[in-house]
Amino acid sequence: MTILPHNPGATRRIRRDWRLYFFVMPSAALVTGFAYYPAASAIYHSFFHWSGGDSMHLVGLANFKRAFHDQVLWQSFQTVLILVLFNLFKLIPSILLAVLIHRLASDRWRYVYRVLLVVPMIVPSLTTLFIWKFFLDPNIGALNRMLDITGLKGVLVSIDHFFGWGVFLADHPIGWLSQPELVLPSLFIWGFPWIGAVGVLIFLAGLQSISPEIYEAAELDGIGPLGKFFHIELPLILTQVRLSLVLLIVSTLQGYVLQLLLLGDSGGPDGRGMVPGLWMYNRAFIAGEFGYACAVGIIIFAFILVLTLINNKYVRIDK
């Protein structure tokens, strides 16, 4: 039997600083009560047929077996994979804007642009979503009006006629959220020009850590602005890009508020906008199948965990 060595220094520190643990206890209690307990409760209830009340009976792995044969659930994972690819593309404008702000010669203007990025974060996200729902409205929405004024609708109708899609019609308003073929393009358009304030600030933090001597050496070698971006700035902020990638995958797999507010609890026409989080919400609060919804939540957690482990293992950053 191996006897662990006694560490008198650690014991003395605990005896000396034991009062500090009282400052940690409130935070630990809140995290346990509002984060770990709900997660543990979801795992527990995923093994029960539970309608949200006191009555429930044990069904073992039946909820998980049902989930593996649930066509709507797996179709929603295909949809969310497409949305992840969309969101990867949406990282590009944030990176470019961060580089442009970083290259400003004036410290005052850099500060002004950072403030301008933070100000929109004050607006509640629900307000932004409702504005976009109005923007995509087929009858009074700004998007259709802009297409009519600029004549771009005629271009879309001509392209539609050439390929035979039957989506864009000259005598009908474009139903961005009511036509099954346009649901995913609408979710892609949402948030244009796709500049995330948090993402830009993360990239700016990485850019500010680049030593000025690196830029001076690059200028001596005759490297231009484009070369600086691809050979200096982008490689040196790949750590921040990796962090943003993890946050993006987690938020996309977990998120459903966007689809719920724009498309409803059924995921829009033909369920084209259904994502796993929205299906979990639908089963819990529309169908009253809370036990099955917990099982769906555990499956979503497993997917996020696997993708995060893959990212941490195979996405290496060598500076």
C-alpha positions as CSV (number, residue, x, y, z in Angstrom):
1,M,0.0,0.0,0.0
2,T,1.4,3.4,-1.0
3,I,1.3,6.1,1.6
4,L,0.9,9.6,0.3
5,P,3.6,11.9,1.6
6,H,2.4,14.5,4.2
7,N,2.7,18.1,3.1
8,P,3.0,20.2,6.1
9,G,3.2,23.4,4.1
10,A,-0.3,22.8,2.5
11,T,-1.7,22.0,5.9
12,R,-0.4,25.2,7.4
13,R,-1.8,27.2,4.5
14,I,-5.3,25.7,5.0
15,R,-5.2,26.4,8.7
16,R,-4.0,30.0,8.1
17,D,-6.4,30.8,5.2
18,W,-9.5,28.7,6.2
19,R,-11.6,31.9,6.5
20,L,-11.2,32.6,2.8
21,Y,-13.2,29.4,1.9
22,F,-16.3,31.2,3.3
23,F,-16.0,33.7,0.4
24,V,-15.9,30.8,-2.1
25,M,-18.9,29.0,-0.6
26,P,-21.7,31.3,-1.9
27,S,-20.4,31.1,-5.5
28,A,-20.0,27.3,-5.2
29,A,-23.5,27.0,-3.8
30,L,-25.0,29.0,-6.7
31,V,-23.1,27.0,-9.3
32,T,-24.1,23.8,-7.7
33,G,-27.8,24.8,-7.4
34,F,-28.2,26.4,-10.8
35,A,-25.8,24.5,-13.0
36,Y,-24.8,21.1,-11.6
37,Y,-28.1,20.2,-10.0
38,P,-30.2,20.8,-13.2
39,A,-27.7,18.8,-15.2
40,A,-27.8,15.9,-12.7
41,S,-31.7,16.1,-12.7
42,A,-31.8,15.9,-16.5
43,I,-29.6,12.8,-16.4
44,Y,-31.8,11.3,-13.7
45,H,-35.2,12.1,-15.4
46,S,-33.9,10.9,-18.8
47,F,-34.5,7.3,-17.6
48,F,-38.2,8.0,-16.7
49,H,-41.4,8.5,-18.5
50,W,-42.1,11.9,-17.0
51,S,-44.7,14.5,-17.9
52,G,-43.3,17.3,-15.7
53,G,-45.4,16.5,-12.6
54,D,-44.9,14.2,-9.6
55,S,-46.0,11.1,-11.5
56,M,-43.3,9.2,-13.4
57,H,-42.2,5.6,-13.9
58,L,-38.8,4.1,-14.8
59,V,-38.4,3.1,-18.4
60,G,-34.6,2.6,-18.4
61,L,-33.0,3.3,-21.8
62,A,-36.3,3.4,-23.7
63,N,-36.1,7.2,-24.2
64,F,-32.6,6.8,-25.7
65,K,-33.7,4.0,-27.9
66,R,-36.6,6.1,-29.1
67,A,-34.2,9.0,-29.8
68,F,-32.0,6.9,-32.0
69,H,-35.0,6.1,-34.2
70,D,-36.4,9.6,-34.1
71,Q,-36.1,10.9,-37.7
72,V,-36.9,14.5,-36.7
73,L,-34.1,14.5,-34.2
74,W,-31.5,13.3,-36.7
75,Q,-32.8,15.6,-39.4
76,S,-32.3,18.4,-37.0
77,F,-28.7,17.4,-36.5
78,Q,-28.2,17.7,-40.2
79,T,-29.7,21.1,-40.2
80,V,-27.5,22.3,-37.3
81,L,-24.4,21.0,-39.1
82,I,-25.3,23.2,-42.1
83,L,-25.8,26.1,-39.6
84,V,-22.3,25.4,-38.1
85,L,-20.8,25.7,-41.6
86,F,-22.7,29.0,-42.1
87,N,-21.5,30.3,-38.8
88,L,-17.9,29.4,-39.7
89,F,-18.2,31.6,-42.7
90,K,-19.6,34.4,-40.5
91,L,-16.3,34.4,-38.5
92,I,-14.5,36.0,-41.4
93,P,-16.0,39.6,-41.1
94,S,-15.2,39.7,-37.4
95,I,-11.6,38.8,-38.1
96,L,-11.2,41.3,-40.8
97,L,-12.8,44.1,-38.8
98,A,-10.5,43.3,-35.8
99,V,-7.5,43.6,-38.1
100,L,-8.7,46.9,-39.5
101,I,-9.3,48.4,-36.0
102,H,-5.9,47.1,-34.8
103,R,-4.1,48.8,-37.7
104,L,-5.6,52.2,-37.0
105,A,-2.8,54.6,-36.2
106,S,-4.8,56.7,-33.7
107,D,-5.3,55.2,-30.2
108,R,-8.4,57.4,-29.8
109,W,-10.1,56.0,-32.9
110,R,-9.3,52.4,-31.8
111,Y,-11.0,53.2,-28.5
112,V,-14.0,54.8,-30.3
113,Y,-14.5,51.7,-32.5
114,R,-14.2,49.4,-29.5
115,V,-16.9,51.4,-27.8
116,L,-19.1,51.3,-30.9
117,L,-18.8,47.5,-30.9
118,V,-19.9,47.3,-27.3
119,V,-22.9,49.6,-27.5
120,P,-25.1,47.2,-29.5
121,M,-24.6,44.6,-26.8
122,I,-26.8,46.8,-24.6
123,V,-29.8,46.1,-26.8
124,P,-31.6,42.9,-25.7
125,S,-31.1,40.0,-28.1
126,L,-34.9,39.4,-28.2
127,T,-35.3,42.9,-29.6
128,T,-32.8,42.2,-32.3
129,L,-34.6,39.0,-33.3
130,F,-37.9,40.7,-33.5
131,I,-36.4,43.4,-35.7
132,W,-35.0,40.7,-38.0
133,K,-38.4,39.0,-38.1
134,F,-40.0,42.3,-39.3
135,F,-37.1,42.7,-41.7
136,L,-37.9,39.3,-43.3
137,D,-41.6,39.8,-43.4
138,P,-42.9,39.0,-46.9
139,N,-45.4,41.9,-47.1
140,I,-43.9,44.9,-45.2
141,G,-40.4,43.7,-44.6
142,A,-37.4,45.9,-45.6
143,L,-35.7,43.0,-47.4
144,N,-38.4,42.5,-50.0
145,R,-38.8,46.3,-50.4
146,M,-35.1,46.7,-51.1
147,L,-35.2,43.9,-53.7
148,D,-38.2,45.5,-55.4
149,I,-36.6,49.0,-55.5
150,T,-33.2,47.8,-56.7
151,G,-34.7,45.4,-59.3
152,L,-32.9,42.5,-57.7
153,K,-36.1,40.6,-57.4
154,G,-36.4,40.5,-61.2
155,V,-32.9,39.0,-61.3
156,L,-33.9,36.3,-58.8
157,V,-37.0,35.5,-60.8
158,S,-34.9,35.2,-64.0
159,I,-32.4,32.9,-62.2
160,D,-35.3,30.9,-60.8
161,H,-36.9,30.6,-64.2
162,F,-33.6,29.4,-65.7
163,F,-33.0,26.7,-63.1
164,G,-36.7,25.8,-62.6
165,W,-36.7,26.1,-58.9
166,G,-40.3,27.6,-58.5
167,V,-39.3,29.6,-55.5
168,F,-39.1,33.2,-56.7
169,L,-42.2,34.3,-58.5
170,A,-42.8,37.7,-60.1
171,D,-46.4,38.2,-58.8
172,H,-45.8,36.8,-55.3
173,P,-43.9,38.4,-52.4
174,I,-40.9,36.3,-51.3
175,G,-41.8,34.3,-48.2
176,W,-38.4,34.1,-46.5
177,L,-39.7,32.4,-43.4
178,S,-42.8,30.7,-45.0
179,Q,-41.3,28.9,-48.0
180,P,-39.4,25.6,-47.1
181,E,-36.7,26.3,-49.6
182,L,-35.8,29.7,-48.1
183,V,-35.7,28.8,-44.4
184,L,-32.0,28.0,-44.3
185,P,-31.0,30.9,-46.5
186,S,-33.0,33.2,-44.2
187,L,-31.1,31.8,-41.2
188,F,-27.9,32.5,-43.1
189,I,-28.9,36.1,-43.9
190,W,-29.8,36.7,-40.3
191,G,-27.2,38.9,-38.5
192,F,-25.8,40.5,-41.7
193,P,-23.0,41.8,-41.9
194,W,-22.2,39.1,-39.4
195,I,-19.9,41.1,-37.1
196,G,-20.1,39.7,-33.6
197,A,-18.9,42.2,-31.0
198,V,-17.6,39.6,-28.6
199,G,-15.7,37.9,-31.4
200,V,-14.1,41.1,-32.6
201,L,-13.0,42.0,-29.0
202,I,-11.5,38.5,-28.6
203,F,-9.5,38.8,-31.9
204,L,-8.4,42.4,-30.9
205,A,-7.0,41.0,-27.6
206,G,-4.9,38.5,-29.6
207,L,-3.8,41.2,-32.1
208,Q,-2.7,43.5,-29.3
209,S,-0.4,40.9,-27.9
210,I,1.7,40.9,-31.2
211,S,5.0,42.6,-30.5
212,P,5.7,45.8,-32.6
213,E,9.2,44.4,-33.4
214,I,7.5,41.7,-35.6
215,Y,5.8,44.4,-37.7
216,E,9.1,46.4,-37.9
217,A,10.9,43.3,-39.1
218,A,8.1,42.6,-41.7
219,E,8.4,46.2,-43.0
220,L,12.2,45.8,-43.4
221,D,11.5,42.6,-45.4
222,G,9.1,44.5,-47.7
223,I,6.0,42.6,-46.6
224,G,2.8,44.5,-47.6
225,P,-0.5,44.7,-45.7
226,L,-1.9,41.5,-47.2
227,G,1.3,39.6,-46.4
228,K,1.2,40.9,-42.8
229,F,-2.4,39.5,-42.5
230,F,-1.6,36.0,-43.8
231,H,1.9,35.6,-42.4
232,I,1.8,37.5,-39.1
233,E,-1.7,38.4,-37.8
234,L,-3.8,35.4,-38.8
235,P,-1.2,32.8,-37.5
236,L,-0.8,34.7,-34.2
237,I,-4.5,34.9,-33.5
238,L,-5.3,31.2,-34.3
239,T,-5.6,30.6,-30.5
240,Q,-8.4,33.1,-30.4
241,V,-9.9,31.6,-33.6
242,R,-9.9,28.2,-32.0
243,L,-11.6,29.6,-28.9
244,S,-14.2,31.2,-31.1
245,L,-14.7,28.0,-33.0
246,V,-15.4,26.1,-29.7
247,L,-17.9,28.8,-28.6
248,L,-19.5,28.8,-32.0
249,I,-20.0,25.0,-32.1
250,V,-21.4,24.9,-28.5
251,S,-23.8,27.9,-29.1
252,T,-25.1,26.6,-32.4
253,L,-25.7,23.1,-31.1
254,Q,-27.4,24.4,-27.9
255,G,-29.3,27.3,-29.4
256,Y,-32.9,27.4,-30.5
257,V,-34.2,30.8,-29.5
258,L,-33.5,32.2,-33.0
259,Q,-35.5,29.4,-34.7
260,L,-38.3,29.6,-32.0
261,L,-38.9,33.3,-32.5
262,L,-38.5,33.4,-36.3
263,L,-40.1,30.0,-37.2
264,G,-42.2,28.8,-34.2
265,D,-41.9,25.7,-32.2
266,S,-42.3,23.4,-35.2
267,G,-39.2,24.7,-37.0
268,G,-41.1,26.5,-39.8
269,P,-42.6,25.0,-42.9
270,D,-41.9,21.3,-43.2
271,G,-39.7,21.6,-40.1
272,R,-36.8,22.9,-42.3
273,G,-35.5,25.1,-39.4
274,M,-35.7,22.4,-36.7
275,V,-32.6,22.1,-34.6
276,P,-31.9,19.7,-31.7
277,G,-32.4,22.3,-29.0
278,L,-35.8,23.3,-30.5
279,W,-36.9,19.7,-30.8
280,M,-36.0,19.3,-27.1
281,Y,-38.1,22.3,-26.3
282,N,-41.0,21.0,-28.5
283,R,-41.1,17.7,-26.8
284,A,-40.9,19.2,-23.3
285,F,-43.3,22.2,-23.5
286,I,-45.5,21.3,-26.4
287,A,-45.8,17.5,-26.2
288,G,-45.3,17.4,-22.4
289,E,-42.7,14.6,-22.8
290,F,-40.2,15.9,-20.3
291,G,-38.4,12.6,-19.8
292,Y,-37.8,12.2,-23.5
293,A,-36.7,15.9,-23.7
294,C,-34.1,15.2,-21.0
295,A,-32.8,12.3,-23.1
296,V,-32.5,14.5,-26.1
297,G,-30.6,17.0,-24.0
298,I,-28.1,14.3,-22.9
299,I,-27.5,13.4,-26.6
300,I,-26.9,17.0,-27.4
301,F,-24.4,17.2,-24.5
302,A,-22.7,14.1,-25.8
303,F,-22.3,15.6,-29.3
304,I,-20.9,18.8,-27.9
305,L,-18.5,16.9,-25.7
306,V,-17.2,14.8,-28.5
307,L,-16.8,17.7,-30.9
308,T,-14.9,19.7,-28.1
309,L,-12.6,16.8,-27.5
310,I,-11.9,16.4,-31.2
311,N,-11.2,20.1,-31.4
312,N,-8.8,20.0,-28.4
313,K,-7.0,17.0,-29.7
314,Y,-6.6,17.6,-33.4
315,V,-6.8,21.4,-33.9
316,R,-3.3,22.3,-32.9
317,I,-1.9,25.8,-32.9
318,D,1.9,26.0,-33.7
319,K,3.1,29.6,-33.5
